[in-house]
Amino acid sequence: MGKPHSILFSGLIVAVLLNTGCSDDYLDMTTSFQTDLCLVQQPVRGGSLQLLSDPGALLIPSAELDTELYKPGERFLVTYIPMDSTGALPGKFMAVNGRPVKVVDMQPVLVKSILERNDTLVPVGPEPVKLTTDPWLGGGFLNLEFLLRFADENIKHGVWLVADSMVSKSDAIVAYFTFLHNANGDGSTRTATSLVSFTLMSLPGIDRVDSLVVSVLEWGGSGNSVKQYRLPNRVNKAAS
């Protein structure tokens, strides 16, 4: 399986979520397809590359991943077929030894660090996007899936997440963030669905935070408006 290409948007690569095409090998409607965000992992004792899903499942590809195309630490949206769907392997075995899967498709996901508000790289003047679902936490990342408008695939867009503040409220700590998008002068005749994951675990004090509030400038039928999304931080607190 060759490594798929991402669509280039501004000085950055934004991974575009594409519909996964199925070959004649998968015409049987009883085939169970699953999709997870995963990190590529190299086993401690060596061996073939594995995939760690955001829910914490270790996936063992039936065909070895090409080490020239896939590197440990890279993040992908992986579509796969569980090879244990008939119940041939007990759950305890899978939890310890990993779950055998047939990988159908791997789409690269853009991974970025979170900026501090006083960082000189913080852009001025955000441009709107449209979230396709609420932001969510998983795998040590804050993830956003969104629509952005563009006209020229050669003009590169930029996306950032800025840490604004960390505030204590009624015995709870709330971290505030702002999502920013810069189209770099691109037009708006087309739209693309994109996905970005921001690394949370490197953020100081994230293990003490009870919830995160993310502000996003979004377009809508009545114009642009800033929307706020509150996310409980159960995942990252549990991991600390």
C-alpha positions in Angstrom: 0.0 0.0 0.0 1.5 3.3 -1.0 1.4 6.3 1.2 -1.4 8.7 0.2 -0.7 12.3 -0.6 -2.2 15.3 1.3 -3.6 18.4 -0.3 -1.2 21.3 0.3 -2.8 24.3 1.9 -0.6 27.3 3.2 3.0 26.8 4.5 1.4 23.7 6.1 0.0 20.4 5.1 -3.6 20.0 6.0 -4.8 16.4 5.8 -8.0 16.2 3.8 -10.4 13.4 4.7 -11.2 11.5 1.5 -13.8 8.9 1.0 -12.2 5.5 1.1 -12.8 3.5 -2.1 -13.4 -0.2 -1.7 -12.1 -2.7 -4.3 -13.9 -5.9 -5.3 -12.1 -7.6 -2.4 -14.6 -5.9 0.0 -17.9 -6.3 -1.9 -19.2 -8.7 0.8 -21.5 -6.4 2.8 -20.8 -8.4 6.0 -17.3 -7.0 6.1 -16.8 -4.9 9.2 -14.9 -1.7 8.4 -13.6 0.5 11.3 -11.9 3.8 11.4 -9.6 5.2 14.1 -7.1 7.9 14.6 -3.8 6.1 15.3 -0.1 6.7 16.0 2.5 4.6 14.3 4.6 2.8 16.8 7.8 0.8 16.8 7.8 -2.1 19.3 10.3 -1.7 22.1 11.9 -5.0 21.2 11.9 -4.3 17.5 9.8 -5.9 14.8 7.2 -4.6 12.4 5.5 -1.3 12.9 2.2 -1.3 14.8 -0.7 1.2 15.2 -1.9 2.6 18.6 -5.5 3.9 18.3 -6.8 6.9 20.3 -9.1 4.5 22.3 -5.9 2.7 23.4 -6.1 -0.5 21.2 -2.9 -1.9 19.7 -3.5 -2.8 16.1 -1.2 -5.3 14.4 -1.4 -4.9 10.5 -1.6 -8.2 8.7 0.8 -6.8 6.0 3.9 -5.0 7.3 3.9 -1.2 7.0 6.7 0.1 4.8 9.2 1.7 7.1 10.3 4.1 4.2 6.7 5.5 4.0 5.6 5.3 7.6 7.6 6.5 10.6 7.1 6.1 14.4 5.2 9.0 15.9 3.3 9.9 12.7 -0.5 10.2 13.0 -3.0 8.7 10.6 -6.7 8.2 10.1 -6.8 4.5 9.6 -9.6 2.4 8.0 -9.2 -1.3 8.7 -11.0 -4.6 8.9 -10.7 -6.5 12.3 -9.5 -10.0 11.6 -11.0 -11.3 14.8 -14.6 -10.3 14.0 -15.7 -13.9 14.2 -14.7 -14.1 17.9 -11.8 -16.4 17.2 -9.6 -14.6 19.6 -10.7 -13.8 23.2 -10.8 -10.2 24.3 -8.1 -10.6 27.0 -5.7 -12.0 24.3 -6.3 -8.9 22.1 -5.7 -6.5 25.0 -2.3 -8.0 25.8 -1.0 -9.0 22.4 -2.8 -6.5 20.1 -5.6 -6.8 17.6 -4.8 -8.2 14.2 -6.3 -6.1 11.4 -6.2 -5.7 7.6 -5.4 -2.1 6.8 -7.5 -0.7 4.0 -6.5 3.0 4.0 -4.3 5.4 5.9 -4.7 9.2 5.6 -2.0 11.4 7.1 -3.2 13.8 9.8 -1.6 17.2 10.5 -0.1 17.4 14.0 0.9 20.7 15.5 2.1 22.1 18.7 0.0 24.6 20.7 1.3 28.2 20.7 1.4 30.5 23.7 -0.4 33.9 23.4 2.8 35.8 23.5 4.5 33.7 20.8 5.7 35.8 17.9 4.3 33.2 15.5 0.7 33.9 16.5 -1.1 35.3 13.3 -3.2 38.4 13.3 -6.8 38.4 12.1 -8.3 34.8 12.0 -10.5 33.8 9.0 -13.6 31.6 9.5 -14.0 27.9 9.1 -17.0 25.6 9.8 -16.6 22.8 12.3 -18.2 19.5 11.1 -18.4 18.2 14.7 -17.4 19.4 18.1 -13.7 19.3 19.0 -12.7 16.2 20.9 -9.8 14.9 23.0 -8.1 11.6 22.1 -4.6 10.1 22.1 -3.1 13.1 24.0 -4.4 15.5 21.3 -7.1 18.1 20.9 -8.7 17.3 17.5 -10.7 19.5 15.2 -12.4 18.5 11.9 -13.6 21.4 9.9 -14.6 22.8 6.5 -12.4 25.5 5.0 -12.9 27.5 1.9 -10.3 27.7 -0.9 -9.9 28.3 -4.6 -6.3 27.6 -5.4 -4.7 24.4 -4.2 -1.3 26.0 -4.6 -2.0 28.6 -1.9 -1.1 27.3 1.5 -3.4 27.9 4.4 -2.3 28.0 8.1 -4.0 26.7 11.2 -3.0 27.2 14.8 -4.2 26.7 18.4 -3.3 29.4 20.9 -3.3 28.8 24.6 -4.9 32.0 26.0 -5.1 31.4 29.8 -5.6 28.9 32.6 -8.2 30.0 35.2 -9.3 28.6 38.5 -13.1 28.6 39.0 -14.9 27.1 41.9 -12.2 24.5 42.7 -11.9 23.7 39.0 -9.2 24.7 36.5 -10.3 25.8 33.0 -7.9 26.2 30.1 -8.9 28.6 27.3 -7.8 28.2 23.7 -8.4 30.0 20.4 -8.3 28.2 17.0 -7.0 30.3 14.2 -7.1 29.9 10.4 -5.3 32.0 7.8 -6.2 31.6 4.1 -3.2 33.7 2.9 -5.4 35.6 0.4 -6.9 32.5 -1.1 -10.4 32.6 -2.6 -13.5 30.8 -1.4 -15.1 29.0 -4.4 -14.6 25.5 -3.0 -14.6 23.7 0.3 -12.5 20.9 1.8 -12.9 18.9 4.9 -9.7 18.9 7.0 -8.5 17.4 10.2 -5.8 18.7 12.6 -4.5 17.3 15.9 -2.8 19.6 18.5 -0.4 18.1 21.0 -1.7 18.6 24.5 0.7 16.6 26.7 3.5 19.1 26.1 1.4 21.9 27.6 2.5 22.7 31.1 -0.2 21.9 33.7 -2.5 20.1 31.4 -2.8 17.2 33.9 -4.4 19.6 36.4 -7.0 21.1 34.0 -10.6 20.0 34.6 -12.0 21.3 31.3 -10.9 23.1 28.1 -12.8 25.8 26.3 -12.0 26.3 22.6 -13.1 29.4 20.7 -13.5 29.1 16.9 -14.5 31.8 14.4 -17.1 30.1 12.2 -19.1 31.1 9.2 -22.9 30.6 9.1 -26.1 31.7 7.4 -26.2 35.0 9.3 -22.5 35.7 9.0 -19.4 35.0 11.0 -19.5 34.4 14.7 -17.2 33.1 17.5 -18.4 29.8 19.0 -17.1 28.3 22.2 -16.8 24.5 22.9 -16.2 23.1 26.4 -14.5 19.8 26.7 -14.1 17.8 29.9 -10.4 16.8 30.4 -11.1 13.3 31.8 -8.7 11.6 29.3 -5.6 13.7 29.9 -6.2 13.9 33.7 -6.5 10.1 33.8 -3.2 9.7 31.9 -1.3 11.8 34.3 
